[in-house]
Amino acid sequence: MSSNASKYVHRIWGFSRNAKLYLFSAIFAGIGFGFQYLLFNFLILSLGYDRAFLGLLSALPNGLALLCSLPAGIVADRIGRRKALLLGAVGGATSTLAMALFPTRTVLIGSMVVAGSLGTLFWVSVAPFLMENSTEEERVTLFSADFAIMTGTAIIGNLIGGQLPGVFAIWLGVGAESAPAYQGAILVSALLMILRLLPLMAIRPRRSAETSPSSDLSRYEGSGGGSSHQTTTIHLMISPEMLRRCPRMLQMLVPTIIISIGAGLLIPYLNLFFKKRYSLPDPTIGNLFAVRSLITALATMVVPLLADRWGKIRSLVWMQLASIPLLLVLGYAPVLPLVVAAFWARAALMNMGNPLYASFCMEQAPEEVRATVNSLLGMGWHVGWTIGPYISGIIQEHRGFGPLFAATAGLYLLASLLIRAFFGRTQR
């Protein structure tokens, strides 16, 4: 194990300059997203909007991301990863700032539109960017480091985010759970989103992979010369030629959709679950989410060692299966300490597999269409996160959280079994 640990540290120090700059920007993004994830639901309800509107706002960016994933993948392949990351980050900062300063119904909807469209351009570019700025040996380590940083810095976001409304309440002379207090906390998140632009601006484009619109796609235009890169990419996505270039596309997509539906039903509302069922205050909820992020981040750093020992798919499936009983304990156990322990352990096990699956999927795609393939996977993910939150809001109003935990557990089980069936025999 000591030799494996030494190899792991060596890989981290050997990351490219671009990879290190991206990871530095992820620190600011992780803290900012930690604020938003914890406080967004509370902000919307404190403004006097009902749960139906909250469900709409939660579903809207994911619905737009679903529609925009294809053009975003095309644009990212055409303009390059650096520009795509920058445009997406600008959109995230702008939408968060508008949400904090002008939380009217119209502005909130507009903010979600920006977050769902430009934000998609960022996320479909991340996996191809990491793939192209790492060697095969360090790839899983880089994907894991990205996920661990985003999760680990969310600890700071959760801890501070739980306290910030109280701080702004004192400054503004309002209640700790009032709209102005939550707006002040979200404003801090917006400032962090602006800061993450600085390291992204210092990234150097990879000319060989990013500035050649034709790339190898010109060999697969089908009906003749003169087609644009965008037309060719669309052709690849909707024709059997794309499946020939990436034969496992559908197999990668189906489990993604199933997991996303299960996650969309429940995960966005876990903060409301703790507040409604156990009447926990914001700082306590923030602490719970911070510890969850810490445990998940630490656990994720072990993922490359597990992948080296057991392989990506085997490790992924067993971690997901182990998380399902903990999800049921979280939803149905009557004792709060047991529920909290299950909340922490389940999140770590389920999320540890994310970098493994992302890395595995990128390895199945040729370099010139990785952003396009990633956009398809993003579209699959946003299917569930478009449908799930809206349906969840309706179920919560009439049946509470109980049915949501059962449905999510069943969907996670189905997806894990499918991944095992599709890729269990895959070896590199």
Stockholm file with secondary structure:
# STOCKHOLM 1.0

chainA/1-428         MSSNASKYVHRIWGFSRNAKLYLFSAIFAGIGFGFQYLLFNFLILSLGYDRAFLGLLSALPNGLALLCSLPAGIVADRIGRRKALLLGAVGGATSTLAMALFPTRTVLIGSMVVAGSLGTLFWVSVAPFLMENSTEEERVTLFSADFAIMTGTAIIGNLIGGQLPGVFAIWLGVGAESAPAYQGAILVSALLMILRLLPLMAIRPRRSAETSPSSDLSRYEGSGGGSSHQTTTIHLMISPEMLRRCPRMLQMLVPTIIISIGAGLLIPYLNLFFKKRYSLPDPTIGNLFAVRSLITALATMVVPLLADRWGKIRSLVWMQLASIPLLLVLGYAPVLPLVVAAFWARAALMNMGNPLYASFCMEQAPEEVRATVNSLLGMGWHVGWTIGPYISGIIQEHRGFGPLFAATAGLYLLASLLIRAFFGRTQR
#=GR chainA/1-428 SS CHHHHHHHHHHHHTCCHHHHHHHHHHHHHHHHHHHHHHHHHHHHHHTTCCHHHHHHHHHHHHHHHHHHHHHHHHHHHHHCHHHHHHHHHHHHHHHHHHHHHCCCHHHHHHHHHHHHHHHHHHHHHHHHHHHHTSCTTTHHHHHHHHHHHHHHHHHHHHHHHHHHHHHHHHHHTSCTTSHHHHHHHHHHHHHHHHHTHHHHHTCCCCHHHHSCSSGGGGGGCSSCTTCCHHHHHHHHHHSHHHHHHSTTHHHHHHHHHHHHHHHHHHGGGHHHHHHHHHCCCHHHHHHHHHHHHHHHHHHHTTHHHHHHHHCHHHHHHHHHHHHHHHHHHHHHCSCHHHHHHHHHHHHHHHHHHHHHHHHHHHHTSCGGGHHHHHHHHHHHHHHHHHHHHHHHHHHHHHHCSHHHHHHHHHHHHHHHHHHHHHHTTCCC
#=GC SS_cons         CHHHHHHHHHHHHTCCHHHHHHHHHHHHHHHHHHHHHHHHHHHHHHTTCCHHHHHHHHHHHHHHHHHHHHHHHHHHHHHCHHHHHHHHHHHHHHHHHHHHHCCCHHHHHHHHHHHHHHHHHHHHHHHHHHHHTSCTTTHHHHHHHHHHHHHHHHHHHHHHHHHHHHHHHHHHTSCTTSHHHHHHHHHHHHHHHHHTHHHHHTCCCCHHHHSCSSGGGGGGCSSCTTCCHHHHHHHHHHSHHHHHHSTTHHHHHHHHHHHHHHHHHHGGGHHHHHHHHHCCCHHHHHHHHHHHHHHHHHHHTTHHHHHHHHCHHHHHHHHHHHHHHHHHHHHHCSCHHHHHHHHHHHHHHHHHHHHHHHHHHHHTSCGGGHHHHHHHHHHHHHHHHHHHHHHHHHHHHHHCSHHHHHHHHHHHHHHHHHHHHHHTTCCC
//
